[in-house]
Amino acid sequence: MEVSQYLSVFMDECREHLQTLNESLLELEKNPEDQTIMDRIFRSAHTLKGASATMGFNRLANLTHAMEDVLSKLRSKELKLTAEITGTMFQALDLVEMLVRNIGDGKEGEVDTNNIVRDLKGLVFEKPMPQEAPQERRINLQLRYTEADHVEVSKSVAEGLNLFHLELTIVENCVLKGARTFMIFRDLERLGTVIKSAPSAKDLEDEKFDEKFSVAILTTLSLEEMQSKVSNFMDVAKVITNAPELDKLLQEKRTRENTILDKNKSAGSQTVRVDIRKLDELMNLVGELVISRARLEAMGSVIGSKDLDEVVEQVGRLTIDLRDSVLKARMMPIETVFSRFPRLVRDLSKELGKEIELEIHGGDTELDRTVIDEIGDPMIHIMRNSIDHGIEPTEIRRQNNKSGKGKITLRAYQEGNNVVIMVADDGRGFNVQKVKEKAIKQGLTTLEQAADMSDDKILEFTFLPGFSTAEKVTDLSGRGVGMDVVRTKVIALGGTISINSKLGEGSTVFIRLPLTMMIIQTLLVEIGREVYAIPSSYIDQIINLAPYEIRMLRNQEVCMFRGELLPLFRLQDILETPFAKNREHEELDVVVLRVADRQIGCIVDRLLPQRDVVIKSLGGFLGSIKGIAGATILGDGRVALILDIREVA
């Protein structure tokens, strides 16, 4: 078999099963008696073992086989779930994840699995099996009919026979239950024809039942006569007799079959695996179509043909529908990122000796696949900081009149064209004064500048490389260590990050990310002879401002907006682009932008219509330019630069 042909499918399935195993094992640790969770874990391990053996990855197959042996013993109650078993299983899962990652890189042989396989086998063969009290067996006493059974019974009833269901209870501690049941069946055959039993006749003979069993019988006797005669059978303590309706039996059968059919349908896959590169290519084609649509609109406005305008309008609608469909195809629930954090919190809280509860909300919020792939590592940095330096040890929390168990809340929700990810903890919070003193000490700001800064602005220093207020930097984190990496990655994804904190009560990190990075809605503005695009996700409002309404405050132009001071920036000064004409006595167009939690006003020369634009890279020759997120092609063929508002403002 050509392994490479199926490797990508195998890798995807491995990741799915690993996620299931991690999540289910965490659930099982909290609910060790839940058989449903145990069955789910066993199925995933069994499937993973079979798939890896089929593909010829023997190390992975041997490891998952050893895990399956332990799970089998747990399912059969021959082993009892302990902290040692849970810990070993998690270690095995970590090694499975490493093996899967190495298989993708063609390096399976570099991982040694002998020690963990030996530990797993030791759990099965070397540990004494704890004896549990025998549990009462639950026997299914329901009599079920097939279509053929229903036909035969209907024929017999039409000939004058009666159908009765009997539920018999034999005396407690009956000696030789199997033999006594045989005698009861022999006596029943004298009264009519026994057509069914539950459990089966074989199980009854082998005494695989408690004291109860059910029987279906066709007879000429009446219900009262049957009840009276069976009650007098030897060792029968109780008998319940009823006459079922044939139509009801048939309906129950069909309902049962429909339920099974529905389960099978839901179990069937309704998805198709598609290489992400094909979606990228499709998105690029849609992007070119968006550009062509803009050119058509520009041509239509020049030609002035009604027929052409109608076609352009229809093409525009179809392009928007196609764009939305492709964007949805690229979307994935953020749960695929969130699912790794329960295990992270569990492991680190045990390592640090802390009690931490994790709450997750909004896992079904969707993001572009590109963003999903990149946001995982920054989220891990933030979670590690919260666990290590945010949540206090149990004793300190109780001294501060807090619950001994810390709480981390992970939440995602959509806000306009952005998705907001919030990581909140009820820990010690940031000491803003300490951050300010450290920033002054490192020469990042002056005492006078720091005095005018808000707490949120001061906390932005923690995103600078190497900035940390932690007295003790651990292997896990140090508030600020790694946060510069987080900020760099978030900015690269077109997002923003901010921190809110209150000393002694906890901290909240907000990450705002665009839904997609390929096609965005923008407002086109003209400055001099140049056209720039401002992403609509940053725009709060557009206002007109008379020159006399502008005031100077500490060398900064400001105006009153909704009862508050709004700082103003002239984009022509920042971008070094002169105005096309003198507008000292005319009203100015101001685009009010919201960047993180603050508002600013950008004065532009002229407002142009909103446009969906395709973000194009500036290429290797120009590289990365501060304040420019990329470029796009307008309908008239001109190139417009897309502003990175976070850098420009």
HELIX and SHEET records of a PDB file:
HELIX    1   1 VAL A    3  LYS A   30  1                                  28    
HELIX    2   2 GLN A   35  MET A   55  1                                  21    
HELIX    3   3 ASN A   58  ARG A   75  1                                  18    
HELIX    4   4 ALA A   83  GLY A  104  1                                  22    
HELIX    5   5 GLU A  108  GLU A  110  5                                   3    
HELIX    6   6 ASN A  114  PHE A  125  1                                  12    
HELIX    7   7 GLU A  147  ALA A  158  1                                  12    
HELIX    8   8 LYS A  177  LEU A  191  1                                  15    
HELIX    9   9 ALA A  201  GLU A  205  1                                   5    
HELIX   10  10 LEU A  223  SER A  231  1                                   9    
HELIX   11  11 LEU A  246  ALA A  267  1                                  22    
HELIX   12  12 ILE A  276  ILE A  303  1                                  28    
HELIX   13  13 LYS A  306  ARG A  330  1                                  25    
HELIX   14  14 GLU A  335  PHE A  338  1                                   4    
HELIX   15  15 PHE A  341  LEU A  352  1                                  12    
HELIX   16  16 ARG A  369  ASN A  385  1                                  17    
HELIX   17  17 SER A  386  GLY A  390  3                                   5    
HELIX   18  18 THR A  394  GLN A  399  1                                   6    
HELIX   19  19 VAL A  432  LYS A  441  1                                  10    
HELIX   20  20 LEU A  447  ALA A  451  1                                   5    
HELIX   21  21 ASP A  455  LEU A  459  1                                   5    
HELIX   22  22 GLU A  460  PHE A  463  5                                   4    
HELIX   23  23 MET A  483  ALA A  492  1                                  10    
HELIX   24  24 SER A  536  TYR A  538  5                                   3    
HELIX   25  25 PRO A  547  GLU A  549  5                                   3    
HELIX   26  26 LEU A  571  ILE A  574  1                                   4    
HELIX   27  27 GLY A  619  LEU A  622  1                                   4    
HELIX   28  28 ILE A  645  VAL A  648  1                                   4    
SHEET    1   A 4 GLY A 192  ALA A 198  0                                        
SHEET    2   A 4 LYS A 212  THR A 219 -1                                        
SHEET    3   A 4 ASN A 162  ILE A 170 -1                                        
SHEET    4   A 4 VAL A 236  ASN A 242 -1                                        
SHEET    1   B 2 MET A 331  PRO A 333  0                                        
SHEET    2   B 2 GLU A 366  ASP A 368 -1                                        
SHEET    1   C 5 ILE A 356  HIS A 361  0                                        
SHEET    2   C 5 GLY A 406  GLU A 415  1                                        
SHEET    3   C 5 ASN A 418  ASP A 425 -1                                        
SHEET    4   C 5 GLY A 506  PRO A 514 -1                                        
SHEET    5   C 5 THR A 496  LYS A 502 -1                                        
SHEET    1   D 5 ARG A 606  VAL A 614  0                                        
SHEET    2   D 5 ILE A 519  ILE A 527 -1                                        
SHEET    3   D 5 GLU A 530  PRO A 535 -1                                        
SHEET    4   D 5 VAL A 639  LEU A 643  1                                        
SHEET    5   D 5 ILE A 628  ILE A 633 -1                                        
SHEET    1   E 6 ILE A 539  LEU A 545  0                                        
SHEET    2   E 6 LEU A 588  VAL A 595 -1                                        
SHEET    3   E 6 ARG A 598  VAL A 604 -1                                        
SHEET    4   E 6 GLU A 564  ARG A 570  1                                        
SHEET    5   E 6 GLN A 556  PHE A 561 -1                                        
SHEET    6   E 6 ARG A 551  LEU A 553 -1                                        
END                                                                             
